[in-house]
Amino acid sequence: MIFRQLFDSISGTYSYLLASRRGGEALIIDPVLEKVDRYLQLVKELDLKLVKAVDTHIHADHVTGLGALRDRTHCITVMGEQARVDVVSMRVVEGDKLTIEGVALDVLYTPGHTDDSYSFLMQDRVFTGDTLLIRGTGRTDFQNGSARAQYQSLFGKLLKLPDETLVYPAHDYKGDTVSTIGEEKAFNPRLQVKSVDEYVDLMSKLNLPNPKMMDVAVPANMRQGLPQDEIARRGWALTATQAMAQIGDPNVALIDLREHSERERHGVIPGSLNAPYPDLAMNIRPGGVLYELACSTGKRLVFYCAFGERSAMAVQAAQDAGLTTACHIHGGMDAWRKAHGPLVH
C-alpha cells in the first residue's frame, strides 16, 4: 500500500495520498491549493492515476485544491451531502464506501466542527478532518458548528473505534503527525469530560480568533464547481427536459457515469447503461465498450452523473476521442429530479 502524509506549513494542514500499489488508482484527502503541483509531482513519481479528491468539510483556513486537481487530472471531487458548495462530482453520506482500486474507506458523518464534517475509516486508521485532532478537537463556533453535535460524533462514534486505530487529522500546529484512539481517550484534555453539557461549556469558553484566511477561503471553497456553460455553448448539452424526450429513442444511448452506491440511493434513468466514470478513458478509446457502441450502431452517447461535473468532463473526452455526437445532461441527476424525470429504483 502507498500512504503519504503531506503537510502545508502555512495553514498547518495535513493531506493524505492513498493508493494500493504503484501504477494504480489514487485518492487524496484534504488537498491544499498551493500544494497541487507537489501532489501531482508525487503522483507522477509513483506512477499513479489520481481518480478522487476528497474534502472532509468546507475548510476555513485554506483554499481547497479540489477544483485545481479536477481541472488538471479530470478526477472526481467528493464531499459530504451536507456541504453547501456549488458543485462537486460526488456526494457521500454515512454508511457509504468511498472506493478506488484496492482501497475502501467507510464514510462516517461526524458533524460538530461544521455541519458538513465527515471522517473516513480505512481498516487500521481513521482520517478525522477537524473533528478529532491530536490532543484537541476542532472548534465549533462557526460554519453551523455545534459542540453538542461534536460530542456525539466523538463519544458516540469515533471514540468507539478500537483503541489501536490510528488517528490522522486534517491539522496539527505542534508538530505531531499521528495518534491513536486509545491515546486520545487517555490524554486529550478536551475528552476528559463527564457529560455533553460539560463539553459544551468547555468549548464555549475557548474564545479563539477567526482563522486568518476565513473570509477568503470559505467563499472560494463554496465555489469549486466545474463551469458547464462552455459545454452547453458548444452544443454538447441537453437540459433535463430535452433528455426526457430521448428515453426510448433507438438512436440514443444514455450512459450513467455514477458508482453503484449512488445508483442504489438515487435511482437511475430508465434504459440507461452504467459505465462508471473511472473507466471512461478505457471505454471511449478504439475497442472500448462505448467507442464500439457509438461507432457500430451510430447511437448518440448521452452521459449523465450526479450533478453534471463528471459528465461534462466525459463529453469533452468523448469529443476528443472522435465521438462527435456525444453530449451530456446539464446538471445531471440533480436537474433530472427537479424536472420530475422518471426514475427506476
TORKOL-4160 file (C-alpha; in steps of 0.2 Angstrom, whole numbers, padded with zeros to 4 digits, m for minus):
345
<pt num="1" X="0000" Y="0000" Z="0000"/>
<pt num="2" X="0005" Y="0018" Z="m0003"/>
<pt num="3" X="0002" Y="0031" Z="0010"/>
<pt num="4" X="0009" Y="0048" Z="0011"/>
<pt num="5" X="0005" Y="0062" Z="0024"/>
<pt num="6" X="0009" Y="0079" Z="0016"/>
<pt num="7" X="0010" Y="0095" Z="0026"/>
<pt num="8" X="0006" Y="0113" Z="0022"/>
<pt num="9" X="0016" Y="0123" Z="0035"/>
<pt num="10" X="0006" Y="0139" Z="0032"/>
<pt num="11" X="m0011" Y="0133" Z="0036"/>
<pt num="12" X="m0005" Y="0118" Z="0047"/>
<pt num="13" X="m0015" Y="0106" Z="0035"/>
<pt num="14" X="m0011" Y="0088" Z="0033"/>
<pt num="15" X="m0016" Y="0080" Z="0016"/>
<pt num="16" X="m0016" Y="0061" Z="0013"/>
<pt num="17" X="m0012" Y="0052" Z="m0003"/>
<pt num="18" X="m0018" Y="0034" Z="m0004"/>
<pt num="19" X="m0016" Y="0020" Z="m0016"/>
<pt num="20" X="m0015" Y="0001" Z="m0016"/>
<pt num="21" X="0000" Y="0000" Z="m0027"/>
<pt num="22" X="0012" Y="0009" Z="m0039"/>
<pt num="23" X="0004" Y="0011" Z="m0055"/>
<pt num="24" X="m0013" Y="0011" Z="m0048"/>
<pt num="25" X="m0028" Y="0022" Z="m0044"/>
<pt num="26" X="m0025" Y="0035" Z="m0030"/>
<pt num="27" X="m0036" Y="0047" Z="m0020"/>
<pt num="28" X="m0031" Y="0062" Z="m0009"/>
<pt num="29" X="m0039" Y="0069" Z="0006"/>
<pt num="30" X="m0040" Y="0087" Z="0011"/>
<pt num="31" X="m0028" Y="0094" Z="m0003"/>
<pt num="32" X="m0022" Y="0112" Z="m0002"/>
<pt num="33" X="m0022" Y="0123" Z="m0017"/>
<pt num="34" X="m0004" Y="0130" Z="m0016"/>
<pt num="35" X="0002" Y="0112" Z="m0014"/>
<pt num="36" X="m0006" Y="0105" Z="m0030"/>
<pt num="37" X="0010" Y="0105" Z="m0040"/>
<pt num="38" X="0018" Y="0095" Z="m0027"/>
<pt num="39" X="0004" Y="0082" Z="m0026"/>
<pt num="40" X="0004" Y="0080" Z="m0045"/>
<pt num="41" X="0023" Y="0078" Z="m0045"/>
<pt num="42" X="0022" Y="0064" Z="m0032"/>
<pt num="43" X="0008" Y="0056" Z="m0041"/>
<pt num="44" X="0019" Y="0056" Z="m0057"/>
<pt num="45" X="0034" Y="0049" Z="m0047"/>
<pt num="46" X="0024" Y="0035" Z="m0040"/>
<pt num="47" X="0016" Y="0031" Z="m0057"/>
<pt num="48" X="m0002" Y="0034" Z="m0050"/>
<pt num="49" X="m0018" Y="0039" Z="m0058"/>
<pt num="50" X="m0027" Y="0052" Z="m0046"/>
<pt num="51" X="m0046" Y="0047" Z="m0048"/>
<pt num="52" X="m0053" Y="0055" Z="m0032"/>
<pt num="53" X="m0050" Y="0071" Z="m0022"/>
<pt num="54" X="m0060" Y="0072" Z="m0006"/>
<pt num="55" X="m0063" Y="0086" Z="0007"/>
<pt num="56" X="m0068" Y="0082" Z="0024"/>
<pt num="57" X="m0078" Y="0098" Z="0026"/>
<pt num="58" X="m0078" Y="0116" Z="0019"/>
<pt num="59" X="m0061" Y="0122" Z="0026"/>
<pt num="60" X="m0060" Y="0140" Z="0033"/>
<pt num="61" X="m0041" Y="0141" Z="0034"/>
<pt num="62" X="m0035" Y="0137" Z="0017"/>
<pt num="63" X="m0042" Y="0136" Z="m0001"/>
<pt num="64" X="m0045" Y="0118" Z="m0006"/>
<pt num="65" X="m0036" Y="0110" Z="m0021"/>
<pt num="66" X="m0051" Y="0100" Z="m0026"/>
<pt num="67" X="m0055" Y="0111" Z="m0041"/>
<pt num="68" X="m0037" Y="0113" Z="m0047"/>
<pt num="69" X="m0034" Y="0094" Z="m0046"/>
<pt num="70" X="m0051" Y="0091" Z="m0055"/>
<pt num="71" X="m0046" Y="0103" Z="m0069"/>
<pt num="72" X="m0028" Y="0095" Z="m0071"/>
<pt num="73" X="m0032" Y="0077" Z="m0069"/>
<pt num="74" X="m0051" Y="0075" Z="m0073"/>
<pt num="75" X="m0053" Y="0067" Z="m0056"/>
<pt num="76" X="m0069" Y="0065" Z="m0046"/>
<pt num="77" X="m0072" Y="0078" Z="m0032"/>
<pt num="78" X="m0080" Y="0072" Z="m0017"/>
<pt num="79" X="m0088" Y="0080" Z="m0002"/>
<pt num="80" X="m0102" Y="0076" Z="0011"/>
<pt num="81" X="m0120" Y="0078" Z="0006"/>
<pt num="82" X="m0122" Y="0092" Z="0018"/>
<pt num="83" X="m0108" Y="0103" Z="0010"/>
<pt num="84" X="m0115" Y="0119" Z="0004"/>
<pt num="85" X="m0104" Y="0120" Z="m0011"/>
<pt num="86" X="m0110" Y="0124" Z="m0029"/>
<pt num="87" X="m0105" Y="0108" Z="m0037"/>
<pt num="88" X="m0094" Y="0093" Z="m0033"/>
<pt num="89" X="m0094" Y="0077" Z="m0043"/>
<pt num="90" X="m0100" Y="0065" Z="m0030"/>
<pt num="91" X="m0108" Y="0067" Z="m0013"/>
<pt num="92" X="m0107" Y="0054" Z="0001"/>
<pt num="93" X="m0117" Y="0050" Z="0016"/>
<pt num="94" X="m0115" Y="0040" Z="0032"/>
<pt num="95" X="m0113" Y="0021" Z="0028"/>
<pt num="96" X="m0106" Y="0024" Z="0010"/>
<pt num="97" X="m0090" Y="0016" Z="0005"/>
<pt num="98" X="m0078" Y="0028" Z="m0004"/>
<pt num="99" X="m0068" Y="0016" Z="m0016"/>
<pt num="100" X="m0053" Y="0016" Z="m0028"/>
<pt num="101" X="m0044" Y="0001" Z="m0034"/>
<pt num="102" X="m0039" Y="m0009" Z="m0019"/>
<pt num="103" X="m0044" Y="0004" Z="m0006"/>
<pt num="104" X="m0061" Y="0006" Z="0003"/>
<pt num="105" X="m0065" Y="0020" Z="0015"/>
<pt num="106" X="m0080" Y="0019" Z="0027"/>
<pt num="107" X="m0089" Y="0035" Z="0027"/>
<pt num="108" X="m0093" Y="0042" Z="0044"/>
<pt num="109" X="m0104" Y="0058" Z="0046"/>
<pt num="110" X="m0096" Y="0067" Z="0061"/>
<pt num="111" X="m0103" Y="0085" Z="0062"/>
<pt num="112" X="m0099" Y="0097" Z="0076"/>
<pt num="113" X="m0084" Y="0107" Z="0069"/>
<pt num="114" X="m0095" Y="0111" Z="0055"/>
<pt num="115" X="m0112" Y="0104" Z="0050"/>
<pt num="116" X="m0104" Y="0096" Z="0034"/>
<pt num="117" X="m0089" Y="0087" Z="0043"/>
<pt num="118" X="m0085" Y="0069" Z="0038"/>
<pt num="119" X="m0072" Y="0056" Z="0044"/>
<pt num="120" X="m0066" Y="0042" Z="0033"/>
<pt num="121" X="m0061" Y="0025" Z="0041"/>
<pt num="122" X="m0049" Y="0013" Z="0032"/>
<pt num="123" X="m0045" Y="m0003" Z="0042"/>
<pt num="124" X="m0032" Y="0002" Z="0055"/>
<pt num="125" X="m0034" Y="0021" Z="0053"/>
<pt num="126" X="m0046" Y="0035" Z="0053"/>
<pt num="127" X="m0045" Y="0052" Z="0044"/>
<pt num="128" X="m0054" Y="0063" Z="0056"/>
<pt num="129" X="m0054" Y="0080" Z="0047"/>
<pt num="130" X="m0056" Y="0094" Z="0060"/>
<pt num="131" X="m0067" Y="0083" Z="0071"/>
<pt num="132" X="m0054" Y="0075" Z="0082"/>
<pt num="133" X="m0036" Y="0082" Z="0082"/>
<pt num="134" X="m0021" Y="0076" Z="0091"/>
<pt num="135" X="m0024" Y="0081" Z="0110"/>
<pt num="136" X="m0038" Y="0093" Z="0104"/>
<pt num="137" X="m0054" Y="0094" Z="0095"/>
<pt num="138" X="m0060" Y="0106" Z="0081"/>
<pt num="139" X="m0068" Y="0122" Z="0086"/>
<pt num="140" X="m0087" Y="0123" Z="0085"/>
<pt num="141" X="m0091" Y="0142" Z="0085"/>
<pt num="142" X="m0093" Y="0145" Z="0066"/>
<pt num="143" X="m0100" Y="0137" Z="0050"/>
<pt num="144" X="m0115" Y="0130" Z="0059"/>
<pt num="145" X="m0104" Y="0121" Z="0071"/>
<pt num="146" X="m0111" Y="0113" Z="0087"/>
<pt num="147" X="m0102" Y="0107" Z="0102"/>
<pt num="148" X="m0117" Y="0096" Z="0106"/>
<pt num="149" X="m0116" Y="0088" Z="0089"/>
<pt num="150" X="m0097" Y="0086" Z="0090"/>
<pt num="151" X="m0099" Y="0077" Z="0107"/>
<pt num="152" X="m0110" Y="0064" Z="0099"/>
<pt num="153" X="m0098" Y="0062" Z="0084"/>
<pt num="154" X="m0083" Y="0060" Z="0096"/>
<pt num="155" X="m0091" Y="0049" Z="0110"/>
<pt num="156" X="m0104" Y="0041" Z="0100"/>
<pt num="157" X="m0094" Y="0036" Z="0085"/>
<pt num="158" X="m0075" Y="0040" Z="0084"/>
<pt num="159" X="m0070" Y="0035" Z="0102"/>
<pt num="160" X="m0080" Y="0019" Z="0100"/>
<pt num="161" X="m0067" Y="0013" Z="0087"/>
<pt num="162" X="m0053" Y="0001" Z="0093"/>
<pt num="163" X="m0040" Y="0009" Z="0104"/>
<pt num="164" X="m0026" Y="0004" Z="0092"/>
<pt num="165" X="m0035" Y="0014" Z="0077"/>
<pt num="166" X="m0023" Y="0027" Z="0071"/>
<pt num="167" X="m0029" Y="0045" Z="0070"/>
<pt num="168" X="m0024" Y="0056" Z="0056"/>
<pt num="169" X="m0032" Y="0073" Z="0057"/>
<pt num="170" X="m0033" Y="0087" Z="0045"/>
<pt num="171" X="m0022" Y="0099" Z="0055"/>
<pt num="172" X="m0009" Y="0100" Z="0068"/>
<pt num="173" X="0000" Y="0115" Z="0075"/>
<pt num="174" X="0013" Y="0107" Z="0087"/>
<pt num="175" X="0022" Y="0095" Z="0075"/>
<pt num="176" X="0013" Y="0079" Z="0080"/>
<pt num="177" X="0009" Y="0068" Z="0065"/>
<pt num="178" X="m0002" Y="0054" Z="0071"/>
<pt num="179" X="m0010" Y="0047" Z="0087"/>
<pt num="180" X="m0022" Y="0033" Z="0091"/>
<pt num="181" X="m0040" Y="0032" Z="0098"/>
<pt num="182" X="m0033" Y="0025" Z="0114"/>
<pt num="183" X="m0021" Y="0039" Z="0117"/>
<pt num="184" X="m0034" Y="0052" Z="0113"/>
<pt num="185" X="m0046" Y="0044" Z="0125"/>
<pt num="186" X="m0032" Y="0044" Z="0139"/>
<pt num="187" X="m0023" Y="0061" Z="0136"/>
<pt num="188" X="m0034" Y="0073" Z="0125"/>
<pt num="189" X="m0039" Y="0086" Z="0138"/>
<pt num="190" X="m0055" Y="0090" Z="0129"/>
<pt num="191" X="m0061" Y="0072" Z="0130"/>
<pt num="192" X="m0059" Y="0071" Z="0149"/>
<pt num="193" X="m0077" Y="0077" Z="0152"/>
<pt num="194" X="m0091" Y="0068" Z="0161"/>
<pt num="195" X="m0106" Y="0074" Z="0151"/>
<pt num="196" X="m0111" Y="0083" Z="0135"/>
<pt num="197" X="m0116" Y="0098" Z="0145"/>
<pt num="198" X="m0098" Y="0099" Z="0152"/>
<pt num="199" X="m0091" Y="0098" Z="0134"/>
<pt num="200" X="m0102" Y="0111" Z="0128"/>
<pt num="201" X="m0097" Y="0123" Z="0142"/>
<pt num="202" X="m0078" Y="0119" Z="0139"/>
<pt num="203" X="m0080" Y="0123" Z="0120"/>
<pt num="204" X="m0090" Y="0139" Z="0123"/>
<pt num="205" X="m0075" Y="0146" Z="0133"/>
<pt num="206" X="m0061" Y="0144" Z="0120"/>
<pt num="207" X="m0063" Y="0162" Z="0113"/>
<pt num="208" X="m0052" Y="0158" Z="0098"/>
<pt num="209" X="m0049" Y="0172" Z="0084"/>
<pt num="210" X="m0056" Y="0168" Z="0067"/>
<pt num="211" X="m0044" Y="0159" Z="0055"/>
<pt num="212" X="m0034" Y="0172" Z="0045"/>
<pt num="213" X="m0040" Y="0165" Z="0029"/>
<pt num="214" X="m0058" Y="0163" Z="0033"/>
<pt num="215" X="m0065" Y="0177" Z="0023"/>
<pt num="216" X="m0056" Y="0172" Z="0008"/>
<pt num="217" X="m0056" Y="0153" Z="0010"/>
<pt num="218" X="m0074" Y="0149" Z="0014"/>
<pt num="219" X="m0082" Y="0159" Z="m0001"/>
<pt num="220" X="m0068" Y="0151" Z="m0013"/>
<pt num="221" X="m0071" Y="0134" Z="m0006"/>
<pt num="222" X="m0090" Y="0135" Z="m0009"/>
<pt num="223" X="m0087" Y="0139" Z="m0027"/>
<pt num="224" X="m0076" Y="0125" Z="m0034"/>
<pt num="225" X="m0088" Y="0118" Z="m0047"/>
<pt num="226" X="m0083" Y="0115" Z="m0065"/>
<pt num="227" X="m0092" Y="0128" Z="m0076"/>
<pt num="228" X="m0104" Y="0118" Z="m0088"/>
<pt num="229" X="m0109" Y="0133" Z="m0098"/>
<pt num="230" X="m0095" Y="0131" Z="m0111"/>
<pt num="231" X="m0100" Y="0113" Z="m0114"/>
<pt num="232" X="m0118" Y="0120" Z="m0117"/>
<pt num="233" X="m0112" Y="0134" Z="m0128"/>
<pt num="234" X="m0103" Y="0121" Z="m0140"/>
<pt num="235" X="m0120" Y="0111" Z="m0142"/>
<pt num="236" X="m0114" Y="0097" Z="m0131"/>
<pt num="237" X="m0128" Y="0098" Z="m0118"/>
<pt num="238" X="m0146" Y="0094" Z="m0116"/>
<pt num="239" X="m0157" Y="0100" Z="m0102"/>
<pt num="240" X="m0166" Y="0088" Z="m0092"/>
<pt num="241" X="m0182" Y="0091" Z="m0101"/>
<pt num="242" X="m0174" Y="0088" Z="m0118"/>
<pt num="243" X="m0166" Y="0072" Z="m0111"/>
<pt num="244" X="m0183" Y="0065" Z="m0106"/>
<pt num="245" X="m0188" Y="0065" Z="m0124"/>
<pt num="246" X="m0173" Y="0054" Z="m0128"/>
<pt num="247" X="m0179" Y="0040" Z="m0117"/>
<pt num="248" X="m0183" Y="0025" Z="m0128"/>
<pt num="249" X="m0175" Y="0033" Z="m0144"/>
<pt num="250" X="m0166" Y="0019" Z="m0153"/>
<pt num="251" X="m0153" Y="0031" Z="m0159"/>
<pt num="252" X="m0148" Y="0036" Z="m0141"/>
<pt num="253" X="m0138" Y="0028" Z="m0128"/>
<pt num="254" X="m0140" Y="0035" Z="m0110"/>
<pt num="255" X="m0124" Y="0032" Z="m0101"/>
<pt num="256" X="m0124" Y="0033" Z="m0082"/>
<pt num="257" X="m0107" Y="0038" Z="m0075"/>
<pt num="258" X="m0111" Y="0036" Z="m0057"/>
<pt num="259" X="m0105" Y="0022" Z="m0045"/>
<pt num="260" X="m0115" Y="0008" Z="m0038"/>
<pt num="261" X="m0119" Y="0016" Z="m0021"/>
<pt num="262" X="m0126" Y="0032" Z="m0030"/>
<pt num="263" X="m0137" Y="0022" Z="m0042"/>
<pt num="264" X="m0144" Y="0012" Z="m0027"/>
<pt num="265" X="m0148" Y="0028" Z="m0017"/>
<pt num="266" X="m0154" Y="0039" Z="m0030"/>
<pt num="267" X="m0161" Y="0028" Z="m0044"/>
<pt num="268" X="m0157" Y="0028" Z="m0062"/>
<pt num="269" X="m0164" Y="0035" Z="m0078"/>
<pt num="270" X="m0174" Y="0021" Z="m0087"/>
<pt num="271" X="m0165" Y="0012" Z="m0101"/>
<pt num="272" X="m0148" Y="0019" Z="m0096"/>
<pt num="273" X="m0132" Y="0009" Z="m0096"/>
<pt num="274" X="m0119" Y="0010" Z="m0082"/>
<pt num="275" X="m0101" Y="0014" Z="m0086"/>
<pt num="276" X="m0093" Y="0022" Z="m0071"/>
<pt num="277" X="m0083" Y="0037" Z="m0074"/>
<pt num="278" X="m0066" Y="0030" Z="m0068"/>
<pt num="279" X="m0066" Y="0018" Z="m0083"/>
<pt num="280" X="m0070" Y="0032" Z="m0096"/>
<pt num="281" X="m0053" Y="0033" Z="m0104"/>
<pt num="282" X="m0053" Y="0014" Z="m0107"/>
<pt num="283" X="m0072" Y="0014" Z="m0113"/>
<pt num="284" X="m0070" Y="0028" Z="m0126"/>
<pt num="285" X="m0054" Y="0023" Z="m0135"/>
<pt num="286" X="m0055" Y="0012" Z="m0150"/>
<pt num="287" X="m0060" Y="m0006" Z="m0145"/>
<pt num="288" X="m0068" Y="0001" Z="m0129"/>
<pt num="289" X="m0086" Y="m0003" Z="m0125"/>
<pt num="290" X="m0093" Y="0015" Z="m0128"/>
<pt num="291" X="m0082" Y="0018" Z="m0143"/>
<pt num="292" X="m0088" Y="0002" Z="m0151"/>
<pt num="293" X="m0106" Y="0005" Z="m0146"/>
<pt num="294" X="m0106" Y="0023" Z="m0154"/>
<pt num="295" X="m0097" Y="0018" Z="m0170"/>
<pt num="296" X="m0105" Y="0001" Z="m0173"/>
<pt num="297" X="m0123" Y="0007" Z="m0170"/>
<pt num="298" X="m0122" Y="0025" Z="m0174"/>
<pt num="299" X="m0130" Y="0029" Z="m0157"/>
<pt num="300" X="m0128" Y="0046" Z="m0149"/>
<pt num="301" X="m0120" Y="0044" Z="m0132"/>
<pt num="302" X="m0129" Y="0055" Z="m0119"/>
<pt num="303" X="m0119" Y="0055" Z="m0102"/>
<pt num="304" X="m0126" Y="0059" Z="m0085"/>
<pt num="305" X="m0120" Y="0059" Z="m0067"/>
<pt num="306" X="m0125" Y="0066" Z="m0051"/>
<pt num="307" X="m0123" Y="0085" Z="m0054"/>
<pt num="308" X="m0116" Y="0086" Z="m0072"/>
<pt num="309" X="m0097" Y="0088" Z="m0067"/>
<pt num="310" X="m0091" Y="0070" Z="m0072"/>
<pt num="311" X="m0102" Y="0070" Z="m0087"/>
<pt num="312" X="m0096" Y="0087" Z="m0093"/>
<pt num="313" X="m0078" Y="0080" Z="m0092"/>
<pt num="314" X="m0084" Y="0064" Z="m0101"/>
<pt num="315" X="m0092" Y="0073" Z="m0115"/>
<pt num="316" X="m0076" Y="0083" Z="m0118"/>
<pt num="317" X="m0065" Y="0067" Z="m0118"/>
<pt num="318" X="m0078" Y="0059" Z="m0130"/>
<pt num="319" X="m0077" Y="0073" Z="m0142"/>
<pt num="320" X="m0058" Y="0072" Z="m0141"/>
<pt num="321" X="m0059" Y="0054" Z="m0145"/>
<pt num="322" X="m0069" Y="0057" Z="m0161"/>
<pt num="323" X="m0086" Y="0053" Z="m0154"/>
<pt num="324" X="m0093" Y="0070" Z="m0161"/>
<pt num="325" X="m0111" Y="0067" Z="m0157"/>
<pt num="326" X="m0109" Y="0064" Z="m0138"/>
<pt num="327" X="m0117" Y="0076" Z="m0126"/>
<pt num="328" X="m0122" Y="0076" Z="m0108"/>
<pt num="329" X="m0137" Y="0081" Z="m0097"/>
<pt num="330" X="m0133" Y="0098" Z="m0090"/>
<pt num="331" X="m0134" Y="0097" Z="m0071"/>
<pt num="332" X="m0135" Y="0079" Z="m0070"/>
<pt num="333" X="m0147" Y="0069" Z="m0059"/>
<pt num="334" X="m0150" Y="0084" Z="m0048"/>
<pt num="335" X="m0158" Y="0093" Z="m0063"/>
<pt num="336" X="m0167" Y="0077" Z="m0068"/>
<pt num="337" X="m0175" Y="0076" Z="m0051"/>
<pt num="338" X="m0180" Y="0094" Z="m0051"/>
<pt num="339" X="m0188" Y="0092" Z="m0068"/>
<pt num="340" X="m0198" Y="0077" Z="m0061"/>
<pt num="341" X="m0189" Y="0065" Z="m0073"/>
<pt num="342" X="m0194" Y="0046" Z="m0072"/>
<pt num="343" X="m0183" Y="0035" Z="m0061"/>
<pt num="344" X="m0180" Y="0017" Z="m0058"/>
<pt num="345" X="m0175" Y="0011" Z="m0041"/>
